[in-house]
Amino acid sequence: MNETRAPLSIQRIFHPTDFSQDSQVAFAHALKLALIHRAELTIMHVDPAVAPEGFEDFPRIRPTLAGWGLLPEASSKGDVTQLGIGIKKVRALAADPKQAIIHHLTASPTDLMVLSTHQYEGVTRWLHDSVAEPISREVHVMTLFVPSHVEGFVSRETGQTSLHRLLLPVSTDPPSQPAIDAASSLVSQLGAPPVTLTLVHAGEETGVDRLVLPQRPDWSWNQLFGQGDPVEWILAAGAEFDVDLIVMTTKGQDRLLDILRGSTTERVLRGARCPLLAIPAPLV
């Protein structure tokens, strides 16, 4: 079905950093999306005592933009503003990064978070318990998770994007249309044709005909139907098609099994070989 949908409205992007090399990949994605949307990018570091030396220069925004060919080598902060983006750096002294970030986002809401995740331990380097997943779940905001061992779809060196193959898990609860709309908008802004968008239905075929799938030249929509554990199906399809991004709607944890094992989105995140964009289901 072809229908015009409203594009993503992103005016504020939030990216917490632990100053690791892993977080640099997520930073590149946050910066690229800020440029595309002409948004304000807030970079936050939480430290239990004193921020590391060189905090004001890391991540290095102007050298990154110069490497992408967007600024001259000897640029000023004003040159960054001319690109249509705003940059804020926030330092918080706190023993618990998770609570510090949630507190900040409660006072200063964002439209999109970009988080680096470590899949094997479920952590950033700040703590030895899960940080990224509960933050996203509690603040109920669209979140781009970038696993630490992947390059993602934005090149750190050039800023070029490689968004050609997307995977969209489909369900009736939570509804999948918000994820389809977000994926379509992102592809329109970042994707280079040809682009393939694959819907994965794990045992559910009801409501398929009601989904609005925007049509564009050089876009291909595929649909897969499977039975069994939806997480296994999603991860298998992602590996089979070597996708650049998984986009799915999430409603957090609302069942005992979810609490014990994590929500479907969180379980997919832990096994994904690419970034994952989680779209919160509308609150009811």
Beta strands, then each sheet from edge to edge (+ up, - down):
strand 1: 12-16
strand 2: 40-47
strand 3: 86-93
strand 4: 112-117
strand 5: 143-147
strand 6: 165-170
strand 7: 195-202
strand 8: 219-226
strand 9: 245-250
strand 10: 276-280
sheet 1: 3+ 2+ 1+ 4+ 5+ 10- 9- 6- 7- 8-
end
